Amino acid sequence: MKDEAQSGYKPVQDDVLKTLGVAVIAGQGVERLMSTCLTFPLHGEPLQTVEQLQALLVRHSKATLGQLLKALRQRADLHPTFDDQLDRFLEYRNIIAHRLHDVPGGFDLHSDEGRRRLRAFLLQYMDDGQNVSMVLLGVLQEWARQEGIDLPSEQHLSQRMQDHLDANVVPNLEVLIRSKELGAQPKS
Protein backbone atom coordinates (compact mmCIF):
# COMPACT_ATOMS: atom_id res chain seq x y z
CA MET A 1 0.00 0.00 0.00
CA LYS A 2 1.39 3.29 -1.08
CA ASP A 3 0.12 5.29 1.92
CA GLU A 4 1.63 3.00 4.59
CA ALA A 5 5.01 3.66 6.16
CA GLN A 6 7.58 0.89 6.60
CA SER A 7 6.16 0.35 10.07
CA GLY A 8 2.90 -0.93 8.61
CA TYR A 9 1.01 2.13 9.80
CA LYS A 10 -0.31 4.95 7.69
CA PRO A 11 1.89 8.07 7.80
CA VAL A 12 -0.61 9.92 10.04
CA GLN A 13 -0.55 7.00 12.48
CA ASP A 14 3.22 6.68 12.26
CA ASP A 15 3.59 10.37 13.07
CA VAL A 16 1.62 9.98 16.32
CA LEU A 17 3.68 6.91 17.24
CA LYS A 18 6.87 8.91 16.69
CA THR A 19 5.50 11.58 19.03
CA LEU A 20 4.83 8.83 21.58
CA GLY A 21 8.46 7.68 21.29
CA VAL A 22 9.78 11.22 21.77
CA ALA A 23 7.48 11.65 24.81
CA VAL A 24 8.81 8.46 26.43
CA ILE A 25 12.42 9.53 25.93
CA ALA A 26 11.71 13.07 27.18
CA GLY A 27 9.96 11.71 30.27
CA GLN A 28 12.94 9.52 31.09
CA GLY A 29 15.13 12.62 30.95
CA VAL A 30 12.91 14.38 33.49
CA GLU A 31 13.07 11.35 35.80
CA ARG A 32 16.87 11.26 35.55
CA LEU A 33 17.13 14.97 36.28
CA MET A 34 14.87 14.57 39.33
CA SER A 35 17.02 11.69 40.54
CA THR A 36 20.15 13.83 40.10
CA CYS A 37 18.60 16.69 42.09
CA LEU A 38 17.63 14.33 44.90
CA THR A 39 21.13 12.85 44.92
CA PHE A 40 22.96 16.16 45.03
CA PRO A 41 21.33 19.55 45.71
CA LEU A 42 18.28 18.21 47.54
CA HIS A 43 20.03 15.41 49.40
CA GLY A 44 19.56 17.11 52.75
CA GLU A 45 22.81 16.12 54.42
CA PRO A 46 26.48 16.27 53.45
CA LEU A 47 27.82 13.38 51.45
CA GLN A 48 30.96 12.32 53.26
CA THR A 49 32.00 9.11 51.53
CA VAL A 50 32.07 7.61 48.09
CA GLU A 51 30.03 4.72 49.49
CA GLN A 52 27.25 7.13 50.53
CA LEU A 53 27.20 8.60 47.05
CA GLN A 54 27.15 5.19 45.37
CA ALA A 55 24.31 3.99 47.61
CA LEU A 56 22.28 7.11 46.78
CA LEU A 57 22.90 6.71 43.05
CA VAL A 58 21.74 3.09 43.15
CA ARG A 59 18.67 3.89 45.26
CA HIS A 60 17.55 6.77 43.07
CA SER A 61 18.28 4.95 39.81
CA LYS A 62 15.89 2.17 40.86
CA ALA A 63 13.19 4.47 42.21
CA THR A 64 9.89 4.92 40.42
CA LEU A 65 8.78 8.41 39.48
CA GLY A 66 6.22 8.25 42.29
CA GLN A 67 8.96 7.42 44.79
CA LEU A 68 11.11 10.26 43.48
CA LEU A 69 8.20 12.70 43.84
CA LYS A 70 7.55 11.51 47.39
CA ALA A 71 11.22 12.07 48.27
CA LEU A 72 11.13 15.48 46.59
CA ARG A 73 8.09 16.51 48.63
CA GLN A 74 9.77 15.33 51.85
CA ARG A 75 12.84 17.45 51.14
CA ALA A 76 11.32 20.54 49.55
CA ASP A 77 8.36 22.85 49.84
CA LEU A 78 6.73 23.13 46.43
CA HIS A 79 4.57 25.92 45.06
CA PRO A 80 1.02 24.49 44.65
CA THR A 81 0.98 25.12 40.89
CA PHE A 82 4.34 23.40 40.45
CA ASP A 83 3.19 20.54 42.69
CA ASP A 84 0.03 20.14 40.58
CA GLN A 85 2.16 20.03 37.44
CA LEU A 86 4.30 17.30 39.01
CA ASP A 87 1.16 15.31 39.83
CA ARG A 88 -0.13 15.60 36.25
CA PHE A 89 3.29 14.65 34.90
CA LEU A 90 3.26 11.50 37.07
CA GLU A 91 -0.32 10.66 36.10
CA TYR A 92 0.39 11.09 32.37
CA ARG A 93 3.65 9.18 32.61
CA ASN A 94 1.84 6.26 34.23
CA ILE A 95 -0.83 6.30 31.55
CA ILE A 96 1.88 6.25 28.86
CA ALA A 97 3.85 3.48 30.56
CA HIS A 98 1.03 1.26 31.81
CA ARG A 99 -2.40 2.19 30.46
CA LEU A 100 -2.11 3.98 27.13
CA HIS A 101 -5.66 3.02 26.27
CA ASP A 102 -6.79 5.19 29.23
CA VAL A 103 -5.83 8.41 27.44
CA PRO A 104 -8.61 10.87 28.30
CA GLY A 105 -11.23 10.69 25.58
CA GLY A 106 -9.88 7.41 24.25
CA PHE A 107 -6.93 6.07 22.32
CA ASP A 108 -7.54 5.43 18.67
CA LEU A 109 -4.89 5.52 15.97
CA HIS A 110 -7.53 4.83 13.32
CA SER A 111 -9.52 8.05 13.60
CA ASP A 112 -8.52 11.67 13.15
CA GLU A 113 -10.14 12.55 16.49
CA GLY A 114 -8.39 9.71 18.34
CA ARG A 115 -5.01 10.72 16.93
CA ARG A 116 -5.71 14.36 17.79
CA ARG A 117 -6.55 13.45 21.41
CA LEU A 118 -3.47 11.26 21.77
CA ARG A 119 -1.20 13.92 20.26
CA ALA A 120 -2.68 16.63 22.55
CA PHE A 121 -2.17 14.35 25.56
CA LEU A 122 1.45 13.65 24.60
CA LEU A 123 2.19 17.32 23.91
CA GLN A 124 0.77 18.29 27.34
CA TYR A 125 2.96 15.62 28.96
CA MET A 126 6.04 16.91 27.17
CA ASP A 127 5.17 20.53 28.01
CA ASP A 128 4.82 19.63 31.70
CA GLY A 129 8.09 17.71 31.49
CA GLN A 130 9.83 20.71 29.94
CA ASN A 131 8.58 23.00 32.72
CA VAL A 132 9.57 20.53 35.46
CA SER A 133 12.97 20.10 33.81
CA MET A 134 13.60 23.83 33.75
CA VAL A 135 12.89 24.12 37.48
CA LEU A 136 15.10 21.12 38.27
CA LEU A 137 17.87 22.47 36.03
CA GLY A 138 17.62 25.77 37.88
CA VAL A 139 17.97 23.95 41.22
CA LEU A 140 20.95 21.98 39.94
CA GLN A 141 22.67 25.04 38.48
CA GLU A 142 22.15 27.14 41.61
CA TRP A 143 23.47 24.32 43.78
CA ALA A 144 26.50 23.90 41.54
CA ARG A 145 27.12 27.65 41.67
CA GLN A 146 26.96 27.61 45.47
CA GLU A 147 29.31 24.64 45.62
CA GLY A 148 31.76 26.17 43.13
CA ILE A 149 31.14 23.45 40.56
CA ASP A 150 31.37 24.46 36.92
CA LEU A 151 28.70 22.59 34.97
CA PRO A 152 29.39 22.23 31.24
CA SER A 153 26.10 23.49 29.86
CA GLU A 154 27.08 23.89 26.23
CA GLN A 155 26.47 20.19 25.50
CA HIS A 156 23.13 20.12 27.30
CA LEU A 157 21.55 23.56 27.04
CA SER A 158 21.14 25.85 24.10
CA GLN A 159 21.85 29.50 24.71
CA ARG A 160 18.13 30.15 24.38
CA MET A 161 17.37 27.64 27.15
CA GLN A 162 20.10 29.09 29.36
CA ASP A 163 18.72 32.59 28.81
CA HIS A 164 15.23 31.33 29.72
CA LEU A 165 16.58 29.70 32.89
CA ASP A 166 18.42 32.86 33.92
CA ALA A 167 15.55 35.23 33.16
CA ASN A 168 12.48 33.22 34.16
CA VAL A 169 13.33 30.23 36.32
CA VAL A 170 16.24 31.13 38.61
CA PRO A 171 14.62 34.37 39.88
CA ASN A 172 11.52 32.32 40.85
CA LEU A 173 13.17 29.21 42.29
CA GLU A 174 12.62 30.34 45.85
CA VAL A 175 8.87 30.43 45.20
CA LEU A 176 8.64 27.22 43.14
CA ILE A 177 10.82 24.91 45.22
CA ARG A 178 12.59 25.49 48.53
CA SER A 179 14.61 23.02 50.55
CA LYS A 180 13.01 22.17 53.89
CA GLU A 181 16.47 21.92 55.47
CA LEU A 182 16.41 24.61 58.19
CA GLY A 183 14.02 26.63 56.04
CA ALA A 184 16.90 26.99 53.61
CA GLN A 185 16.53 29.13 50.57
CA PRO A 186 18.72 29.11 47.48
CA LYS A 187 21.60 31.53 47.90
CA SER A 188 21.78 34.40 45.46
N, C-alpha and C positions, 0 to 999 in steps of 0.2 A: 504494500500500500504506500502510495506516494506521500501521504500526509502523516505517516508515522515515523517517529525518530527511531534510532537504532535500539533504544530501550524497549520498544514495543508499544510505547505510548504515543499519543498524538502530541505534536509540539506544544499545544496549550497545556496539556497534562504534564508533559516533561518539564515545562517551565516552572510549574508549581512545585514539582518534586525537587527541582534544583533549589528553589527557595527554601524548601524544607531542609535540605542538606546544609545550606548556608546557615540556617537558624540553629541547627544542632551544633555545628562547629562554633558559632558565635556564643551560644549558651555555655559550652564547655570552657570557653575563654573566660567568661564571667565567673564561673565556678572556681577556676584556677586562680583568678585574681583575688577572689574572696578568701580562698585558702591561704594565699600569700599574705594578705593583710592580717589574717588571724594568727599566722605564724610569726610575723614580725611586728608591725606597728601596733596591732591591737592584742598582742600577746598578754599583756597585763603584768608581767614580772620579768626581771632581767634574765636573759639566757646566759648561763654561766659556763655551760659545757657543750662540747660538740654532741655528746650523747643526748642532751636535752633537745637540741635542735633537730637531730635525726629522729627522735621519738615524735616530736611535733610534726615534722614533715610527713612521716608515715601516717600518723593519726589523721591529719587533715587531708591527705591524699586519698584516704579510704572513706572519708565522711561523705554522706549524702548532702545534697543542697539543703535539705531541711535541717540537718544537723549543723551545717555551717551557719545557717540563719539563726538557729537557736543560740549558738556560741556567740555570734555577732551581737545579738540582743542582750546577752548576759554581760558583755564587755563594753557595750556602747549604748548611749541614749540616741535614739533615732527620731528625726522629725517625722510626725505622723504621715505626711504625704510620701516621704521616702520609704517609710515602713510599709505603707500600702502598696507602693510600687514593688518592693521586695516580695510581698505576699503574692501579688499577681504574677511576677516573674516565676516564682516557685510553682504556682498553680499551673501556669501555661507550660512550664518545663515538664511537669509531671504528665500533663495531657499529651505533650509531644512524645515523651519517652514511653508512656505506659498505656495511654487510652486515646490515641489519635482520633478514633471515631467519635469521641466525646467533644470535639470542637463545637463551640456554641453555634447552634443553627444547623449543625450537621456537616459531615465530611463526605464530599462527593466529587471525585475527579471527573465524572462524566457529564456534569452540568456546568454551565457558565456560572450560575449562582453559587454552587458548591465550591467551585474553584475560587470564586471571588471571596467567599467567607473564609476559606482556608488561608488564602493569601493575606487577607486583612488580619487574621489571627496571628499568623507568622510575623507579619510586619510589626504588629503591636508588641509581640514578644521580643523581637530584635530591638525595637525602640526602647523598651524598658531595660533590656540588657545593656544598651549603649549608655543610658542614663546612669544605671547602677555602676557600670564600669568607670564612667567619668568620676563619680564620687570616690570609688575605691582607688582609682589612680591618683586622685588628689590627696587622699589619706596617705598612700604609699610615698608619694613625692614629698609631702610635708614631713613625714617621718624621716625619710632619707636626708632631707635638708637639715633637720634638727640633729641627726646623728653624724652629719658630715660625710655622707655617702653620696658619691656622684653616680647617678643612674644614667646609663646611656640611652637617651630617649630617641635618638635619631633613627634607630632600627625599629622602634615600636610606635612612635607617635609622629604624625605629620606635623608640620609647623602650625597648620590650621587647628589641629586638635590641641596642641600645646597652648596656643593662644586662647582657645576656648576654655581650657582648664584654668589658665592664669586669670582670665577676665571674669569667668562666670562660676567656676566651681570652687576654687581655693578661697575666694573671699566669703563664701557661704558655707564652708565646711563646718564651722563651729555650730551652725544652726542645723545642718543636715545630719551630722554624726559627731558625737562627742564621747570620748573615752570616759567610762565610769570611774576609772582609777583616780581616786582623790578629787573627783570633780574636775579632772584634768581637761584642759582645752588645748587645741593645737597652738603651738607657739608661732608667733608672727616673725 
